[in-house]
Amino acid sequence: MAATPAAAVTPDYWDDACKHLARRDRVMRKLIPRFGQARLSSRGDAFTTLARSIVGQQISVKAAQSVWDRLVAAVDGGATVDPRRVLALGIDELRASGLSARKADYVRDLATHFVERTVHVDDWPAMDDEAIIDELVAIRGIGRWTAEMFLIFHLLRPNVLPLDDLGLLRGISVNYFSGEPVSRAEAREVGEAWTPFRTVATWYVWRSLDPVPVDY
């Protein structure tokens, strides 16, 4: 039987963040009203969020969704993917979902960490962002970008600025520099005005490029 989708959770700081950003930043003052009540949300499943981030690396959102849908069907996991079911599949079965051999290996390794409890899921709420990033990047296939996506889309941390994200850099270029290329240093400087709600500003910059939010 397919699993029942987990209820979406939205950040309790969102409205305060929007007011803060609108006061501090002229671009945010224009962007935020364009998207009404839409906001970041998390469905609360850590393994699914990380696995989807691995699946989505270096491919389009549309392609990633297609691969993910086939993976979910392969494990018969409903809305989320159980790591134990992933480990029950071989590499060839995972590749049949559209995963590369490397990504299939990464997803299995991630599943092993969750099944063997070598990641400290219960401790994450009390850990700071950098400590969680350090723990996650020790897992094969998870770099800083993936760890930051996890902080944003799963833990809903308010002040993440993912400077390795090409969408963020492109959005800052379009919204703040009239389309001129921007460096990480320039993006970091823009992000300083967003503190302590850099996650929220990042989300609106993403939406300015693609109004449909990515569903992690």
SVG drawing of the C-alpha trace seen along z (x, -y; Angstrom):
<svg xmlns="http://www.w3.org/2000/svg" viewBox="-2 -50 36 57">
<polyline fill="none" stroke="black" stroke-width="0.4" points="0.0,0.0 1.3,-3.5 2.4,-5.6 0.2,-8.6 2.0,-11.9 3.3,-13.7 1.7,-17.0 3.7,-20.0 5.3,-22.2 6.0,-25.8 8.4,-28.0 6.9,-30.0 9.3,-32.8 8.2,-33.4 5.9,-36.5 8.4,-38.2 11.2,-37.4 9.2,-38.9 8.6,-42.1 12.3,-42.4 13.4,-41.8 11.0,-44.3 12.3,-46.9 16.0,-46.2 16.0,-45.4 14.3,-47.2 14.3,-44.1 12.7,-41.9 10.1,-44.7 9.0,-44.1 9.5,-40.3 7.7,-39.1 4.2,-40.4 4.4,-38.6 4.1,-35.2 1.2,-35.7 0.9,-33.1 3.4,-30.7 6.2,-29.7 8.9,-27.2 7.6,-23.9 9.0,-20.6 7.4,-17.2 9.7,-16.1 11.4,-13.0 15.2,-13.4 16.2,-10.4 13.8,-11.4 15.0,-15.0 18.7,-13.9 18.0,-11.2 16.1,-13.7 19.0,-16.1 21.4,-13.4 19.0,-12.5 18.8,-16.1 22.5,-16.8 23.5,-18.2 20.2,-17.5 17.1,-19.6 14.3,-19.8 12.0,-18.0 14.5,-15.2 15.1,-14.8 11.3,-14.5 11.1,-11.8 13.9,-9.8 12.5,-10.2 9.0,-9.1 10.5,-5.9 12.6,-5.3 9.6,-5.7 7.7,-3.2 10.6,-0.7 10.6,-0.7 6.8,-1.0 7.4,-3.7 4.4,-6.0 5.3,-9.6 8.6,-8.8 11.4,-6.3 12.3,-3.9 16.1,-3.4 15.6,0.3 13.7,0.7 16.5,-1.0 19.0,1.5 16.8,4.3 17.4,3.3 20.6,3.9 22.6,1.3 21.1,2.5 17.5,2.1 18.3,-1.4 19.9,-2.2 16.7,-1.1 15.0,-4.0 17.3,-6.4 20.1,-6.8 23.7,-6.8 25.9,-4.1 27.5,-6.7 24.2,-8.1 22.8,-4.6 25.9,-3.9 25.5,-7.2 21.8,-6.5 22.6,-3.1 25.4,-4.5 23.0,-7.1 20.5,-4.4 23.2,-2.5 24.0,-5.5 20.3,-5.8 19.7,-2.1 22.9,-1.8 22.1,-5.2 25.5,-6.6 23.8,-10.0 22.5,-11.7 19.0,-12.6 17.7,-13.1 20.4,-15.6 20.0,-17.8 17.5,-20.2 20.0,-21.2 23.0,-21.4 24.1,-24.5 24.2,-24.7 27.9,-24.2 27.9,-21.1 25.2,-19.5 27.0,-20.3 30.1,-18.7 28.2,-15.5 26.5,-15.3 29.4,-16.0 31.2,-13.0 28.6,-10.9 29.6,-9.9 27.7,-11.9 26.8,-14.8 28.7,-18.0 28.1,-21.4 25.4,-22.3 23.4,-19.2 23.9,-19.8 22.7,-23.4 19.6,-22.2 18.9,-19.9 19.1,-22.7 16.7,-24.8 14.2,-22.2 14.1,-19.8 15.2,-21.6 13.8,-24.9 16.9,-26.8 16.3,-30.6 19.7,-31.9 21.3,-29.7 23.0,-31.3 23.9,-28.6 26.7,-30.3 27.4,-27.2 23.8,-27.3 23.8,-28.5 20.1,-29.4 20.9,-31.8 23.8,-33.4 21.7,-33.8 18.8,-35.2 21.0,-37.8 22.5,-38.7 19.0,-39.3 17.5,-41.1 20.5,-43.1 23.0,-43.5 20.9,-43.9 21.9,-40.5 25.6,-41.0 27.5,-37.9 28.2,-38.0 30.9,-36.5 30.4,-34.6 31.9,-37.5 29.3,-39.9 26.5,-37.4 27.7,-37.2 27.7,-40.9 24.1,-41.1 23.2,-38.3 24.5,-40.3 21.5,-42.6 19.2,-39.5 20.6,-38.3 19.2,-36.7 16.7,-35.5 18.9,-34.6 17.0,-31.4 13.8,-33.3 15.4,-35.8 17.1,-32.9 13.7,-31.2 12.2,-34.4 15.2,-34.8 14.6,-31.3 10.9,-31.9 11.8,-35.0 13.4,-32.6 10.9,-29.7 7.6,-30.4 7.0,-26.7 8.8,-25.7 11.0,-22.6 9.3,-19.9 11.8,-18.2"/>
</svg>
